[in-house]
Amino acid sequence: VNNELFGFEVPTECPNVPDEIMQPRRTWSDANAYDQAALKLANMFKENFKQFEEGSSQEIIQAGPNVS
């Protein structure tokens, strides 16, 4: 499954691991709260990465979270 916010693939199954754990959003009782926390984390990542942008390629910069 593609995680559009963070831009990576998430496996949907793994031997001996419960399916609901493979999708973190499903482990939260409030999906909206999960979405808000994920967006906050993505924004924190983008803000922190600003210190490394100088000298980083566009490819690396664009590989970060997909927030607008």
CHARMM internal coordinates of N, CA and C (Angstrom, degrees):
IC EDIT
DIST 1 N 1 CA 1.4472
DIST 1 CA 1 C 1.5216
ANGL 1 N 1 CA 1 C 107.61
DIST 1 C 2 N 1.3127
ANGL 1 CA 1 C 2 N 116.27
DIHE 1 N 1 CA 1 C 2 N 136.68
DIST 2 N 2 CA 1.4588
ANGL 1 C 2 N 2 CA 121.12
DIHE 1 CA 1 C 2 N 2 CA 179.65
DIST 2 CA 2 C 1.5293
ANGL 2 N 2 CA 2 C 109.99
DIHE 1 C 2 N 2 CA 2 C -86.29
DIST 2 C 3 N 1.3224
ANGL 2 CA 2 C 3 N 116.32
DIHE 2 N 2 CA 2 C 3 N 127.72
DIST 3 N 3 CA 1.4555
ANGL 2 C 3 N 3 CA 121.99
DIHE 2 CA 2 C 3 N 3 CA 173.62
DIST 3 CA 3 C 1.5221
ANGL 3 N 3 CA 3 C 106.27
DIHE 2 C 3 N 3 CA 3 C -92.65
DIST 3 C 4 N 1.3304
ANGL 3 CA 3 C 4 N 116.41
DIHE 3 N 3 CA 3 C 4 N 102.81
DIST 4 N 4 CA 1.4639
ANGL 3 C 4 N 4 CA 120.98
DIHE 3 CA 3 C 4 N 4 CA -173.94
DIST 4 CA 4 C 1.5233
ANGL 4 N 4 CA 4 C 112.70
DIHE 3 C 4 N 4 CA 4 C -66.83
DIST 4 C 5 N 1.3089
ANGL 4 CA 4 C 5 N 118.38
DIHE 4 N 4 CA 4 C 5 N -32.71
DIST 5 N 5 CA 1.4629
ANGL 4 C 5 N 5 CA 121.29
DIHE 4 CA 4 C 5 N 5 CA -178.51
DIST 5 CA 5 C 1.5223
ANGL 5 N 5 CA 5 C 111.26
DIHE 4 C 5 N 5 CA 5 C -67.07
DIST 5 C 6 N 1.3257
ANGL 5 CA 5 C 6 N 116.14
DIHE 5 N 5 CA 5 C 6 N -47.29
DIST 6 N 6 CA 1.4593
ANGL 5 C 6 N 6 CA 120.02
DIHE 5 CA 5 C 6 N 6 CA -176.91
DIST 6 CA 6 C 1.5253
ANGL 6 N 6 CA 6 C 112.91
DIHE 5 C 6 N 6 CA 6 C -96.92
DIST 6 C 7 N 1.3261
ANGL 6 CA 6 C 7 N 117.76
DIHE 6 N 6 CA 6 C 7 N -9.39
DIST 7 N 7 CA 1.4558
ANGL 6 C 7 N 7 CA 121.40
DIHE 6 CA 6 C 7 N 7 CA 173.68
DIST 7 CA 7 C 1.5163
ANGL 7 N 7 CA 7 C 115.41
DIHE 6 C 7 N 7 CA 7 C 72.23
DIST 7 C 8 N 1.3143
ANGL 7 CA 7 C 8 N 117.85
DIHE 7 N 7 CA 7 C 8 N 34.64
DIST 8 N 8 CA 1.4583
ANGL 7 C 8 N 8 CA 119.20
DIHE 7 CA 7 C 8 N 8 CA 176.36
DIST 8 CA 8 C 1.5178
ANGL 8 N 8 CA 8 C 110.66
DIHE 7 C 8 N 8 CA 8 C -137.21
DIST 8 C 9 N 1.3193
ANGL 8 CA 8 C 9 N 114.62
DIHE 8 N 8 CA 8 C 9 N 163.35
DIST 9 N 9 CA 1.4553
ANGL 8 C 9 N 9 CA 121.73
DIHE 8 CA 8 C 9 N 9 CA 178.99
DIST 9 CA 9 C 1.5269
ANGL 9 N 9 CA 9 C 109.67
DIHE 8 C 9 N 9 CA 9 C -86.22
DIST 9 C 10 N 1.3180
ANGL 9 CA 9 C 10 N 115.76
DIHE 9 N 9 CA 9 C 10 N 139.45
DIST 10 N 10 CA 1.4580
ANGL 9 C 10 N 10 CA 122.13
DIHE 9 CA 9 C 10 N 10 CA 178.56
DIST 10 CA 10 C 1.5237
ANGL 10 N 10 CA 10 C 107.69
DIHE 9 C 10 N 10 CA 10 C -116.69
DIST 10 C 11 N 1.3289
ANGL 10 CA 10 C 11 N 118.21
DIHE 10 N 10 CA 10 C 11 N 125.44
DIST 11 N 11 CA 1.4650
ANGL 10 C 11 N 11 CA 119.12
DIHE 10 CA 10 C 11 N 11 CA 178.46
DIST 11 CA 11 C 1.5280
ANGL 11 N 11 CA 11 C 110.39
DIHE 10 C 11 N 11 CA 11 C -63.51
DIST 11 C 12 N 1.3167
ANGL 11 CA 11 C 12 N 116.24
DIHE 11 N 11 CA 11 C 12 N 149.89
DIST 12 N 12 CA 1.4595
ANGL 11 C 12 N 12 CA 120.53
DIHE 11 CA 11 C 12 N 12 CA -179.48
DIST 12 CA 12 C 1.5186
ANGL 12 N 12 CA 12 C 112.40
DIHE 11 C 12 N 12 CA 12 C -100.18
DIST 12 C 13 N 1.3193
ANGL 12 CA 12 C 13 N 116.49
DIHE 12 N 12 CA 12 C 13 N -14.10
DIST 13 N 13 CA 1.4572
ANGL 12 C 13 N 13 CA 118.92
DIHE 12 CA 12 C 13 N 13 CA 177.69
DIST 13 CA 13 C 1.5193
ANGL 13 N 13 CA 13 C 110.45
DIHE 12 C 13 N 13 CA 13 C -152.85
DIST 13 C 14 N 1.3130
ANGL 13 CA 13 C 14 N 114.11
DIHE 13 N 13 CA 13 C 14 N 152.76
DIST 14 N 14 CA 1.4512
ANGL 13 C 14 N 14 CA 121.95
DIHE 13 CA 13 C 14 N 14 CA 178.99
DIST 14 CA 14 C 1.5298
ANGL 14 N 14 CA 14 C 106.49
DIHE 13 C 14 N 14 CA 14 C -154.34
DIST 14 C 15 N 1.3227
ANGL 14 CA 14 C 15 N 118.03
DIHE 14 N 14 CA 14 C 15 N 133.98
DIST 15 N 15 CA 1.4614
ANGL 14 C 15 N 15 CA 119.39
DIHE 14 CA 14 C 15 N 15 CA -178.70
DIST 15 CA 15 C 1.5319
ANGL 15 N 15 CA 15 C 111.85
DIHE 14 C 15 N 15 CA 15 C -54.67
DIST 15 C 16 N 1.3147
ANGL 15 CA 15 C 16 N 115.18
DIHE 15 N 15 CA 15 C 16 N 135.93
DIST 16 N 16 CA 1.4684
ANGL 15 C 16 N 16 CA 123.91
DIHE 15 CA 15 C 16 N 16 CA 176.67
DIST 16 CA 16 C 1.5307
ANGL 16 N 16 CA 16 C 114.78
DIHE 15 C 16 N 16 CA 16 C 66.75
DIST 16 C 17 N 1.3249
ANGL 16 CA 16 C 17 N 116.90
DIHE 16 N 16 CA 16 C 17 N 16.68
DIST 17 N 17 CA 1.4680
ANGL 16 C 17 N 17 CA 121.02
DIHE 16 CA 16 C 17 N 17 CA 177.29
DIST 17 CA 17 C 1.5312
ANGL 17 N 17 CA 17 C 107.37
DIHE 16 C 17 N 17 CA 17 C -120.95
DIST 17 C 18 N 1.3344
ANGL 17 CA 17 C 18 N 118.30
DIHE 17 N 17 CA 17 C 18 N 126.03
DIST 18 N 18 CA 1.4644
ANGL 17 C 18 N 18 CA 120.30
DIHE 17 CA 17 C 18 N 18 CA 179.15
DIST 18 CA 18 C 1.5326
ANGL 18 N 18 CA 18 C 111.46
DIHE 17 C 18 N 18 CA 18 C -58.12
DIST 18 C 19 N 1.3274
ANGL 18 CA 18 C 19 N 116.27
DIHE 18 N 18 CA 18 C 19 N 137.69
DIST 19 N 19 CA 1.4699
ANGL 18 C 19 N 19 CA 121.70
DIHE 18 CA 18 C 19 N 19 CA -177.04
DIST 19 CA 19 C 1.5241
ANGL 19 N 19 CA 19 C 112.86
DIHE 18 C 19 N 19 CA 19 C -54.52
DIST 19 C 20 N 1.3396
ANGL 19 CA 19 C 20 N 117.37
DIHE 19 N 19 CA 19 C 20 N -39.36
DIST 20 N 20 CA 1.4697
ANGL 19 C 20 N 20 CA 119.23
DIHE 19 CA 19 C 20 N 20 CA -176.25
DIST 20 CA 20 C 1.5254
ANGL 20 N 20 CA 20 C 112.47
DIHE 19 C 20 N 20 CA 20 C -65.19
DIST 20 C 21 N 1.3096
ANGL 20 CA 20 C 21 N 118.04
DIHE 20 N 20 CA 20 C 21 N -24.79
DIST 21 N 21 CA 1.4644
ANGL 20 C 21 N 21 CA 120.69
DIHE 20 CA 20 C 21 N 21 CA 178.03
DIST 21 CA 21 C 1.5246
ANGL 21 N 21 CA 21 C 111.18
DIHE 20 C 21 N 21 CA 21 C -74.02
DIST 21 C 22 N 1.3145
ANGL 21 CA 21 C 22 N 116.44
DIHE 21 N 21 CA 21 C 22 N -25.90
DIST 22 N 22 CA 1.4624
ANGL 21 C 22 N 22 CA 120.41
DIHE 21 CA 21 C 22 N 22 CA -178.47
DIST 22 CA 22 C 1.5319
ANGL 22 N 22 CA 22 C 111.76
DIHE 21 C 22 N 22 CA 22 C -68.99
DIST 22 C 23 N 1.3088
ANGL 22 CA 22 C 23 N 116.91
DIHE 22 N 22 CA 22 C 23 N -20.96
DIST 23 N 23 CA 1.4655
ANGL 22 C 23 N 23 CA 122.22
DIHE 22 CA 22 C 23 N 23 CA 176.92
DIST 23 CA 23 C 1.5320
ANGL 23 N 23 CA 23 C 107.45
DIHE 22 C 23 N 23 CA 23 C -118.82
DIST 23 C 24 N 1.3330
ANGL 23 CA 23 C 24 N 118.02
DIHE 23 N 23 CA 23 C 24 N 95.58
DIST 24 N 24 CA 1.4714
ANGL 23 C 24 N 24 CA 120.92
DIHE 23 CA 23 C 24 N 24 CA -173.89
DIST 24 CA 24 C 1.5259
ANGL 24 N 24 CA 24 C 114.31
DIHE 23 C 24 N 24 CA 24 C -52.42
DIST 24 C 25 N 1.3138
ANGL 24 CA 24 C 25 N 117.35
DIHE 24 N 24 CA 24 C 25 N -33.82
DIST 25 N 25 CA 1.4719
ANGL 24 C 25 N 25 CA 120.24
DIHE 24 CA 24 C 25 N 25 CA -178.93
DIST 25 CA 25 C 1.5289
ANGL 25 N 25 CA 25 C 110.98
DIHE 24 C 25 N 25 CA 25 C -59.08
DIST 25 C 26 N 1.3177
ANGL 25 CA 25 C 26 N 116.06
DIHE 25 N 25 CA 25 C 26 N -32.69
DIST 26 N 26 CA 1.4662
ANGL 25 C 26 N 26 CA 120.67
DIHE 25 CA 25 C 26 N 26 CA -179.01
DIST 26 CA 26 C 1.5284
ANGL 26 N 26 CA 26 C 112.76
DIHE 25 C 26 N 26 CA 26 C -73.09
DIST 26 C 27 N 1.3101
ANGL 26 CA 26 C 27 N 117.84
DIHE 26 N 26 CA 26 C 27 N -14.86
DIST 27 N 27 CA 1.4679
ANGL 26 C 27 N 27 CA 120.25
DIHE 26 CA 26 C 27 N 27 CA -179.58
DIST 27 CA 27 C 1.5300
ANGL 27 N 27 CA 27 C 111.91
DIHE 26 C 27 N 27 CA 27 C -84.83
DIST 27 C 28 N 1.3073
ANGL 27 CA 27 C 28 N 117.13
DIHE 27 N 27 CA 27 C 28 N -11.19
DIST 28 N 28 CA 1.4657
ANGL 27 C 28 N 28 CA 121.62
DIHE 27 CA 27 C 28 N 28 CA 179.72
DIST 28 CA 28 C 1.5315
ANGL 28 N 28 CA 28 C 109.10
DIHE 27 C 28 N 28 CA 28 C -92.04
DIST 28 C 29 N 1.3090
ANGL 28 CA 28 C 29 N 117.57
DIHE 28 N 28 CA 28 C 29 N 138.64
DIST 29 N 29 CA 1.4636
ANGL 28 C 29 N 29 CA 120.61
DIHE 28 CA 28 C 29 N 29 CA 177.41
DIST 29 CA 29 C 1.5281
ANGL 29 N 29 CA 29 C 110.92
DIHE 28 C 29 N 29 CA 29 C -72.51
DIST 29 C 30 N 1.3225
ANGL 29 CA 29 C 30 N 116.93
DIHE 29 N 29 CA 29 C 30 N -22.65
DIST 30 N 30 CA 1.4659
ANGL 29 C 30 N 30 CA 122.30
DIHE 29 CA 29 C 30 N 30 CA -179.86
DIST 30 CA 30 C 1.5274
ANGL 30 N 30 CA 30 C 108.42
DIHE 29 C 30 N 30 CA 30 C -121.48
DIST 30 C 31 N 1.3402
ANGL 30 CA 30 C 31 N 116.29
DIHE 30 N 30 CA 30 C 31 N 101.34
DIST 31 N 31 CA 1.4659
ANGL 30 C 31 N 31 CA 121.08
DIHE 30 CA 30 C 31 N 31 CA -177.31
DIST 31 CA 31 C 1.5259
ANGL 31 N 31 CA 31 C 111.45
DIHE 30 C 31 N 31 CA 31 C -61.04
DIST 31 C 32 N 1.3322
ANGL 31 CA 31 C 32 N 117.61
DIHE 31 N 31 CA 31 C 32 N -34.52
DIST 32 N 32 CA 1.4593
ANGL 31 C 32 N 32 CA 120.76
DIHE 31 CA 31 C 32 N 32 CA 179.06
DIST 32 CA 32 C 1.5289
ANGL 32 N 32 CA 32 C 110.72
DIHE 31 C 32 N 32 CA 32 C -65.18
DIST 32 C 33 N 1.3188
ANGL 32 CA 32 C 33 N 116.60
DIHE 32 N 32 CA 32 C 33 N -39.65
DIST 33 N 33 CA 1.4694
ANGL 32 C 33 N 33 CA 120.40
DIHE 32 CA 32 C 33 N 33 CA 177.62
DIST 33 CA 33 C 1.5260
ANGL 33 N 33 CA 33 C 110.15
DIHE 32 C 33 N 33 CA 33 C -64.02
DIST 33 C 34 N 1.3262
ANGL 33 CA 33 C 34 N 116.85
DIHE 33 N 33 CA 33 C 34 N -38.82
DIST 34 N 34 CA 1.4706
ANGL 33 C 34 N 34 CA 120.26
DIHE 33 CA 33 C 34 N 34 CA 176.82
DIST 34 CA 34 C 1.5249
ANGL 34 N 34 CA 34 C 109.64
DIHE 33 C 34 N 34 CA 34 C -61.42
DIST 34 C 35 N 1.3339
ANGL 34 CA 34 C 35 N 116.41
DIHE 34 N 34 CA 34 C 35 N -47.91
DIST 35 N 35 CA 1.4670
ANGL 34 C 35 N 35 CA 120.47
DIHE 34 CA 34 C 35 N 35 CA -178.95
DIST 35 CA 35 C 1.5268
ANGL 35 N 35 CA 35 C 110.91
DIHE 34 C 35 N 35 CA 35 C -58.65
DIST 35 C 36 N 1.3173
ANGL 35 CA 35 C 36 N 116.95
DIHE 35 N 35 CA 35 C 36 N -42.38
DIST 36 N 36 CA 1.4656
ANGL 35 C 36 N 36 CA 120.81
DIHE 35 CA 35 C 36 N 36 CA 179.16
DIST 36 CA 36 C 1.5268
ANGL 36 N 36 CA 36 C 111.19
DIHE 35 C 36 N 36 CA 36 C -65.12
DIST 36 C 37 N 1.3271
ANGL 36 CA 36 C 37 N 116.91
DIHE 36 N 36 CA 36 C 37 N -41.43
DIST 37 N 37 CA 1.4698
ANGL 36 C 37 N 37 CA 120.67
DIHE 36 CA 36 C 37 N 37 CA 179.14
DIST 37 CA 37 C 1.5252
ANGL 37 N 37 CA 37 C 110.90
DIHE 36 C 37 N 37 CA 37 C -66.85
DIST 37 C 38 N 1.3361
ANGL 37 CA 37 C 38 N 116.79
DIHE 37 N 37 CA 37 C 38 N -40.03
DIST 38 N 38 CA 1.4636
ANGL 37 C 38 N 38 CA 120.48
DIHE 37 CA 37 C 38 N 38 CA 178.95
DIST 38 CA 38 C 1.5281
ANGL 38 N 38 CA 38 C 110.42
DIHE 37 C 38 N 38 CA 38 C -64.58
DIST 38 C 39 N 1.3233
ANGL 38 CA 38 C 39 N 117.21
DIHE 38 N 38 CA 38 C 39 N -42.47
DIST 39 N 39 CA 1.4605
ANGL 38 C 39 N 39 CA 121.10
DIHE 38 CA 38 C 39 N 39 CA 178.48
DIST 39 CA 39 C 1.5303
ANGL 39 N 39 CA 39 C 110.73
DIHE 38 C 39 N 39 CA 39 C -64.67
DIST 39 C 40 N 1.3208
ANGL 39 CA 39 C 40 N 116.86
DIHE 39 N 39 CA 39 C 40 N -40.65
DIST 40 N 40 CA 1.4677
ANGL 39 C 40 N 40 CA 120.62
DIHE 39 CA 39 C 40 N 40 CA 177.28
DIST 40 CA 40 C 1.5274
ANGL 40 N 40 CA 40 C 110.06
DIHE 39 C 40 N 40 CA 40 C -61.29
DIST 40 C 41 N 1.3292
ANGL 40 CA 40 C 41 N 117.13
DIHE 40 N 40 CA 40 C 41 N -44.78
DIST 41 N 41 CA 1.4621
ANGL 40 C 41 N 41 CA 121.29
DIHE 40 CA 40 C 41 N 41 CA 178.83
DIST 41 CA 41 C 1.5253
ANGL 41 N 41 CA 41 C 110.88
DIHE 40 C 41 N 41 CA 41 C -62.15
DIST 41 C 42 N 1.3296
ANGL 41 CA 41 C 42 N 117.19
DIHE 41 N 41 CA 41 C 42 N -43.44
DIST 42 N 42 CA 1.4633
ANGL 41 C 42 N 42 CA 121.06
DIHE 41 CA 41 C 42 N 42 CA 179.23
DIST 42 CA 42 C 1.5277
ANGL 42 N 42 CA 42 C 110.67
DIHE 41 C 42 N 42 CA 42 C -61.49
DIST 42 C 43 N 1.3181
ANGL 42 CA 42 C 43 N 116.69
DIHE 42 N 42 CA 42 C 43 N -43.01
DIST 43 N 43 CA 1.4696
ANGL 42 C 43 N 43 CA 120.15
DIHE 42 CA 42 C 43 N 43 CA 178.82
DIST 43 CA 43 C 1.5221
ANGL 43 N 43 CA 43 C 111.63
DIHE 42 C 43 N 43 CA 43 C -66.25
DIST 43 C 44 N 1.3241
ANGL 43 CA 43 C 44 N 116.99
DIHE 43 N 43 CA 43 C 44 N -37.32
DIST 44 N 44 CA 1.4632
ANGL 43 C 44 N 44 CA 120.48
DIHE 43 CA 43 C 44 N 44 CA 177.32
DIST 44 CA 44 C 1.5275
ANGL 44 N 44 CA 44 C 110.26
DIHE 43 C 44 N 44 CA 44 C -64.68
DIST 44 C 45 N 1.3250
ANGL 44 CA 44 C 45 N 116.69
DIHE 44 N 44 CA 44 C 45 N -39.98
DIST 45 N 45 CA 1.4617
ANGL 44 C 45 N 45 CA 120.82
DIHE 44 CA 44 C 45 N 45 CA 177.71
DIST 45 CA 45 C 1.5256
ANGL 45 N 45 CA 45 C 110.03
DIHE 44 C 45 N 45 CA 45 C -61.38
DIST 45 C 46 N 1.3458
ANGL 45 CA 45 C 46 N 116.14
DIHE 45 N 45 CA 45 C 46 N -48.73
DIST 46 N 46 CA 1.4706
ANGL 45 C 46 N 46 CA 120.31
DIHE 45 CA 45 C 46 N 46 CA -179.34
DIST 46 CA 46 C 1.5259
ANGL 46 N 46 CA 46 C 110.92
DIHE 45 C 46 N 46 CA 46 C -59.54
DIST 46 C 47 N 1.3172
ANGL 46 CA 46 C 47 N 116.69
DIHE 46 N 46 CA 46 C 47 N -44.04
DIST 47 N 47 CA 1.4641
ANGL 46 C 47 N 47 CA 121.08
DIHE 46 CA 46 C 47 N 47 CA -179.53
DIST 47 CA 47 C 1.5267
ANGL 47 N 47 CA 47 C 110.46
DIHE 46 C 47 N 47 CA 47 C -63.27
DIST 47 C 48 N 1.3127
ANGL 47 CA 47 C 48 N 117.18
DIHE 47 N 47 CA 47 C 48 N -45.23
DIST 48 N 48 CA 1.4622
ANGL 47 C 48 N 48 CA 121.12
DIHE 47 CA 47 C 48 N 48 CA -179.55
DIST 48 CA 48 C 1.5274
ANGL 48 N 48 CA 48 C 111.46
DIHE 47 C 48 N 48 CA 48 C -65.46
DIST 48 C 49 N 1.3306
ANGL 48 CA 48 C 49 N 117.27
DIHE 48 N 48 CA 48 C 49 N -35.98
DIST 49 N 49 CA 1.4587
ANGL 48 C 49 N 49 CA 120.19
DIHE 48 CA 48 C 49 N 49 CA -176.30
DIST 49 CA 49 C 1.5257
ANGL 49 N 49 CA 49 C 112.44
DIHE 48 C 49 N 49 CA 49 C -70.72
DIST 49 C 50 N 1.3139
ANGL 49 CA 49 C 50 N 117.81
DIHE 49 N 49 CA 49 C 50 N -18.52
DIST 50 N 50 CA 1.4692
ANGL 49 C 50 N 50 CA 120.51
DIHE 49 CA 49 C 50 N 50 CA 179.84
DIST 50 CA 50 C 1.5242
ANGL 50 N 50 CA 50 C 111.56
DIHE 49 C 50 N 50 CA 50 C -52.95
DIST 50 C 51 N 1.3229
ANGL 50 CA 50 C 51 N 117.17
DIHE 50 N 50 CA 50 C 51 N -32.67
DIST 51 N 51 CA 1.4661
ANGL 50 C 51 N 51 CA 120.30
DIHE 50 CA 50 C 51 N 51 CA -179.87
DIST 51 CA 51 C 1.5269
ANGL 51 N 51 CA 51 C 112.37
DIHE 50 C 51 N 51 CA 51 C -68.30
DIST 51 C 52 N 1.3239
ANGL 51 CA 51 C 52 N 117.74
DIHE 51 N 51 CA 51 C 52 N -15.59
DIST 52 N 52 CA 1.4584
ANGL 51 C 52 N 52 CA 121.54
DIHE 51 CA 51 C 52 N 52 CA -178.66
DIST 52 CA 52 C 1.5292
ANGL 52 N 52 CA 52 C 113.13
DIHE 51 C 52 N 52 CA 52 C -108.53
DIST 52 C 53 N 1.3385
ANGL 52 CA 52 C 53 N 117.73
DIHE 52 N 52 CA 52 C 53 N -2.96
DIST 53 N 53 CA 1.4584
ANGL 52 C 53 N 53 CA 120.57
DIHE 52 CA 52 C 53 N 53 CA -175.18
DIST 53 CA 53 C 1.5189
ANGL 53 N 53 CA 53 C 112.78
DIHE 52 C 53 N 53 CA 53 C -61.99
DIST 53 C 54 N 1.3311
ANGL 53 CA 53 C 54 N 116.77
DIHE 53 N 53 CA 53 C 54 N -42.02
DIST 54 N 54 CA 1.4595
ANGL 53 C 54 N 54 CA 119.04
DIHE 53 CA 53 C 54 N 54 CA 178.79
DIST 54 CA 54 C 1.5244
ANGL 54 N 54 CA 54 C 108.16
DIHE 53 C 54 N 54 CA 54 C -63.82
DIST 54 C 55 N 1.2986
ANGL 54 CA 54 C 55 N 115.66
DIHE 54 N 54 CA 54 C 55 N 123.84
DIST 55 N 55 CA 1.4540
ANGL 54 C 55 N 55 CA 120.54
DIHE 54 CA 54 C 55 N 55 CA -178.72
DIST 55 CA 55 C 1.5218
ANGL 55 N 55 CA 55 C 113.46
DIHE 54 C 55 N 55 CA 55 C 92.29
DIST 55 C 56 N 1.3379
ANGL 55 CA 55 C 56 N 117.36
DIHE 55 N 55 CA 55 C 56 N -6.38
DIST 56 N 56 CA 1.4635
ANGL 55 C 56 N 56 CA 120.79
DIHE 55 CA 55 C 56 N 56 CA 177.09
DIST 56 CA 56 C 1.5224
ANGL 56 N 56 CA 56 C 109.28
DIHE 55 C 56 N 56 CA 56 C -94.55
DIST 56 C 57 N 1.3048
ANGL 56 CA 56 C 57 N 116.01
DIHE 56 N 56 CA 56 C 57 N 146.23
DIST 57 N 57 CA 1.4655
ANGL 56 C 57 N 57 CA 120.02
DIHE 56 CA 56 C 57 N 57 CA 178.26
DIST 57 CA 57 C 1.5302
ANGL 57 N 57 CA 57 C 109.82
DIHE 56 C 57 N 57 CA 57 C -73.03
DIST 57 C 58 N 1.3212
ANGL 57 CA 57 C 58 N 115.91
DIHE 57 N 57 CA 57 C 58 N 158.86
DIST 58 N 58 CA 1.4623
ANGL 57 C 58 N 58 CA 120.97
DIHE 57 CA 57 C 58 N 58 CA 176.72
DIST 58 CA 58 C 1.5217
ANGL 58 N 58 CA 58 C 110.29
DIHE 57 C 58 N 58 CA 58 C -59.65
DIST 58 C 59 N 1.3135
ANGL 58 CA 58 C 59 N 116.38
DIHE 58 N 58 CA 58 C 59 N -35.65
DIST 59 N 59 CA 1.4627
ANGL 58 C 59 N 59 CA 120.71
DIHE 58 CA 58 C 59 N 59 CA 179.40
DIST 59 CA 59 C 1.5332
ANGL 59 N 59 CA 59 C 110.68
DIHE 58 C 59 N 59 CA 59 C -60.52
DIST 59 C 60 N 1.3103
ANGL 59 CA 59 C 60 N 116.75
DIHE 59 N 59 CA 59 C 60 N -43.38
DIST 60 N 60 CA 1.4664
ANGL 59 C 60 N 60 CA 121.12
DIHE 59 CA 59 C 60 N 60 CA 178.50
DIST 60 CA 60 C 1.5272
ANGL 60 N 60 CA 60 C 110.26
DIHE 59 C 60 N 60 CA 60 C -67.29
DIST 60 C 61 N 1.3116
ANGL 60 CA 60 C 61 N 117.36
DIHE 60 N 60 CA 60 C 61 N -45.46
DIST 61 N 61 CA 1.4651
ANGL 60 C 61 N 61 CA 121.28
DIHE 60 CA 60 C 61 N 61 CA -179.24
DIST 61 CA 61 C 1.5252
ANGL 61 N 61 CA 61 C 110.70
DIHE 60 C 61 N 61 CA 61 C -60.88
DIST 61 C 62 N 1.3220
ANGL 61 CA 61 C 62 N 116.85
DIHE 61 N 61 CA 61 C 62 N -43.22
DIST 62 N 62 CA 1.4613
ANGL 61 C 62 N 62 CA 121.29
DIHE 61 CA 61 C 62 N 62 CA -178.22
DIST 62 CA 62 C 1.5240
ANGL 62 N 62 CA 62 C 113.15
DIHE 61 C 62 N 62 CA 62 C -73.83
DIST 62 C 63 N 1.3217
ANGL 62 CA 62 C 63 N 117.56
DIHE 62 N 62 CA 62 C 63 N -12.13
DIST 63 N 63 CA 1.4678
ANGL 62 C 63 N 63 CA 120.87
DIHE 62 CA 62 C 63 N 63 CA -179.94
DIST 63 CA 63 C 1.5282
ANGL 63 N 63 CA 63 C 112.23
DIHE 62 C 63 N 63 CA 63 C -80.10
DIST 63 C 64 N 1.3123
ANGL 63 CA 63 C 64 N 117.30
DIHE 63 N 63 CA 63 C 64 N -5.96
DIST 64 N 64 CA 1.4611
ANGL 63 C 64 N 64 CA 120.43
DIHE 63 CA 63 C 64 N 64 CA -179.74
DIST 64 CA 64 C 1.5179
ANGL 64 N 64 CA 64 C 111.87
DIHE 63 C 64 N 64 CA 64 C -74.32
DIST 64 C 65 N 1.3167
ANGL 64 CA 64 C 65 N 116.92
DIHE 64 N 64 CA 64 C 65 N -177.32
DIST 65 N 65 CA 1.4627
ANGL 64 C 65 N 65 CA 121.64
DIHE 64 CA 64 C 65 N 65 CA -179.71
DIST 65 CA 65 C 1.5250
ANGL 65 N 65 CA 65 C 112.29
DIHE 64 C 65 N 65 CA 65 C -55.37
DIST 65 C 66 N 1.3135
ANGL 65 CA 65 C 66 N 114.52
DIHE 65 N 65 CA 65 C 66 N 150.29
DIST 66 N 66 CA 1.4479
ANGL 65 C 66 N 66 CA 124.11
DIHE 65 CA 65 C 66 N 66 CA -175.91
DIST 66 CA 66 C 1.5283
ANGL 66 N 66 CA 66 C 109.73
DIHE 65 C 66 N 66 CA 66 C -96.63
DIST 66 C 67 N 1.3246
ANGL 66 CA 66 C 67 N 117.36
DIHE 66 N 66 CA 66 C 67 N 76.79
DIST 67 N 67 CA 1.4677
ANGL 66 C 67 N 67 CA 121.31
DIHE 66 CA 66 C 67 N 67 CA 179.38
DIST 67 CA 67 C 1.5226
ANGL 67 N 67 CA 67 C 109.04
DIHE 66 C 67 N 67 CA 67 C -114.73
DIST 67 C 68 N 1.3392
ANGL 67 CA 67 C 68 N 115.40
DIHE 67 N 67 CA 67 C 68 N 148.42
DIST 68 N 68 CA 1.4683
ANGL 67 C 68 N 68 CA 117.85
DIHE 67 CA 67 C 68 N 68 CA 178.91
DIST 68 CA 68 C 1.4974
ANGL 68 N 68 CA 68 C 111.46
DIHE 67 C 68 N 68 CA 68 C -120.01
END
COOR INIT
IC SEED 1 N 1 CA 1 C
IC BUILD
